[in-house]
Amino acid sequence: MMKRPSGGRGKELAAVAPLLNEITQDVLYDKVWERSQLSKRDRSLITITTLIALNRNQIEGHMELGIENGLTVEELGEAISHLAFYAGWPCAVNAARALMNVAQKHEGASRDD
């Protein structure tokens, strides 16, 4: 089963939109992410690049999950550079800033181990 995003956001959202939370947990995380046709690494890359292209929130959380699923900071940086030409420069710059934050957290966590 997929490791669900951490933090209190799920509980906070469940308080105001319990059905949305239930569907997210049961369908998205327990069914879609667990299908064997794509690896979790590939699903993470697809999700991250879609969030970048659409300039959506949740990018940092998905980048962190992508790293846990086998993506590297370097690969994410390369994807961002590639997407700049297709999704637009502002989307890429926002994603690069998010990746900087994730990389700094990831480096700090590695040093603490």
Sequence and secondary structure as in RCSB ss.txt:
>XXXX:A:sequence
MMKRPSGGRGKELAAVAPLLNEITQDVLYDKVWERSQLSKRDRSLITITTLIALNRNQIEGHMELGIENGLTVEE
LGEAISHLAFYAGWPCAVNAARALMNVAQKHEGASRDD
>XXXX:A:secstr
      SSHHHHHHHH HHHHHHIIIIIIIIITT TTS HHHHHHHHHHHHHHTT S HHHHHHHHHHTT  HHH
HHHHHHHHHHHH HHHHHHHHHHHHHHHHHHHHHHHH 
